[in-house]
């Protein structure tokens, strides 16, 4: 059973089907949901998607650019690049692949998670439906039972995972959020991209991430402390504000956070936390989806082998660089040395490039 039909949950469902496992995906929403997301797939994410049999459109990403006033530093990816792609397009492509492979989907809210001797029982909120597919591709809707039983559960239910909370796996954040109490706001503009890199504009209190997502749309995501106003922060970066002035807004503004989420463990019996549900540092390095897809693969391998406890070790190995490097970068970005990040990156381009490559792959 997979809880959550976002990109990571659907990737887990595809992994399960490719491994020969029966899988049911449970989510209260049927259609793709637009959420606050940088929408940049780093180079390491694309081979993972291709292995799942999923291809997306979007716009090529050749590297990462940091900008601060007149200062800038660019690192162009070594080898294959990444892609900017709308989250809704990515989720729809993953859903189509999961359906084609025979993953069953239940539209419902999980209300209880109970461990049993030989599995897990999920209680569902009344009013759910099941969508399954016959051999000829016909979709069939039925009413599910109030309780579903699974040998294993992969909880892919996001940043503020209800499953992790139900199981008592969440840890409280620092009071006030500390350096890690950061939030994100994202919207799209109807305009041709002016470059082929993710451009990160460093302002006094926030960063703006500009990602080309197709030939006529750019996504702009702001990261900063709670309470920072999008327009006010954008006005503090006149070169970006000038580019966006007059462009039509092409999406509903979305927000997310706080990003810092901690868990005491990634497994509880036969339940495994995957993706943001397993814990998250910050979106500052833009590799959340790559990590989520890698975790989905690791979780399914452990389940298929009947060794769920191995997942904790695999999770730590898959996320180590992200946790260490991202924590260090967020601490710098939230402290008195914030204004030195771009000048140092400009002065030490090889170091900047090495860090970008390490996180992107």
C-alpha positions, -999 to +999 in steps of 0.1 A: +000+000+000+012+035-009-002+065+010+000+096-012-004+100-050+021+128-055+052+122-077+071+102-051+041+080-042+033+073-078+070+065-084+069+041-055+038+024-070+056+020-104+086+006-086+064-019-068+047-030-100+080-034-118+092-056-089+061-078-094+043-066-063+006-058-061+001-022-050-028+000-040-023+038-039-045+057-014-050+095-017-080+118-010-075+136-044-079+120-077-064+146-101-029+161-102-025+188-076-006+220-082+017+227-052+045+251-043+075+235-060+107+247-077+098+223-106+134+217-116+144+180-121+181+178-115+202+156-138+202+127-114+163+125-115+159+119-152+176+085-154+154+074-125+123+085-144+135+068-176+140+036-157+104+038-145+093+043-182+082+079-176+091+108-199+081+144-196+083+175-217+092+208-201+124+227-208+161+217-207+181+229-178+219+232-185+230+243-150+226+266-120+233+303-119+237+324-087+231+361-090+235+390-065+234+425-080+263+427-104+279+395-092+271+361-107+285+326-110+273+298-134+279+261-133+269+242-163+262+205-156+288+180-166+272+155-190+234+154-194+214+182-179+181+184-161+146+196-170+122+222-158+087+207-158+053+217-143+046+196-113+011+188-126+026+175-159+050+153-140+023+139-117+000+132-146+028+113-165+036+092-134-001+085-128-006+073-164+024+049-161+012+036-127-023+029-142-009+012-172+011-011-150-020-021-131-016-001-099-049+001-081-059+035-068-082+044-039-096+079-035-098+081+002-083+096+034-064+073+057-076+079+092-059+051+112-028+030+107-027-002+128+002-027+128-009-064+129+011-096+132+015-100+095+009-066+080-008-032+084-045-022+085-055+012+072-088+028+082-104+049+055-128+078+057-162+070+043-170+081+007-140+066-010-138+050-044-115+025-060-102+028-095-088-003-110-081-013-146-092-044-165-070-062-190-085-043-219-077-010-201-113-003-190-114+017-157-137+003-130-149+022-100-161+004-069-166+011-032-137+000-010-141-016+025-137+006+055-104-011+063-077-021+039-050-047+047-014-046+033+017-066+039+037-033+039+029+004+037+050+031+021+040+065+035+046+091+008+022+117+021+044+147+020+061+173+041+037+172+070+030+135+068-002+125+087+011+089+088+044+099+105+023+118+130-001+089+136+028+066+143+046+091+166+076+094+143+077+132+140+100+153+161+092+189+171+111+216+153+132+242+171+111+269+188+103+296+162+119+274+135+154+288+141+175+290+109+154+263+094+119+279+098+118+288+061+088+289+037+083+290+000+059+309-023+056+300-061+039+313-091+043+312-129+046+339-155+036+336-192+068+346-209+096+329-228+125+318-207+156+340-210+181+313-202+187+276-199+198+274-162+179+277-129+187+312-119+189+319-081+187+356-072+200+363-037+182+392-020+187+406+015+163+382+032+151+357+005+161+339-026+142+337-059+145+306-080+136+311-117+130+278-136+120+276-173+092+250-173+083+252-210+090+274-240+064+301-229+064+298-191+088+304-162+083+294-126+094+318-099+097+305-063+107+325-033+123+310-002+127+329+030+116+332+066+079+333+075+063+366+070+084+379+041+061+393+014+067+381-022+063+416-038+084+433-012+112+408-015+110+409-054+113+447-053+146+443-036+160+425-066+154+451-093+170+431-122+145+403-117+115+426-110+122+444-142+122+412-162+089+401-148+072+435-149+042+434-172+042+396-177+009+378-171+007+356-141+000+321-154-010+302-122-025+305-088+001+315-062+010+286-039+028+284-006+046+257+015+064+253+047+079+253+071+104+231+053+124+218+082+108+185+092+124+158+114+116+122+122+129+100+149+131+070+125+121+061+089+105+028+097+079+016+122+073-021+118+060-026+083+055+011+076+083+030+057+084+068+054+094+079+019+102+113+004+095+144+023+075+123+048+108+108+060+122+142+069+133+173+050+158+201+055+151+228+029+143+234-008+174+256-012+193+230-033+163+219-054+169+182-053+138+170-035+123+150-063+156+132-071+159+122-035+123+112-034+126+089-064+158+073-050+140+067-017+111+051-034+134+027-052+152+018-020+120+013-001+105-011-027+138-031-028+137-035+010+100-046+009+105-070-020+134-086-001+113-088+031+138-067+050+121-034+058+146-026+085+173-022+059+155+008+046+168+030+075+204+024+064+196+029+027+177+061+035+207+075+054+231+067+026+208+082-001+202+115+018+236+120+035+250+146+011+217+164+010+214+166+048+249+178+054+254+202+025+219+217+026+220+222+064+253+241+060+239+262+031+207+271+050+227+280+081+248+304+060+218+318+042+201+325+075+230+341+093+253+371+091+274+356+063+244+354+039+257+383+018+290+364+013+276+333-004+275+346-040+308+365-037+325+334-024+309+312-051+321+337-077+356+337-063+357+298-060+338+286-091+353+251-089+341+246-053+307+260-063+306+236-093+317+206-072+289+212-047+263+217-074+274+185-092+274+165-060+238+175-051+225+172-087+236+136-093 
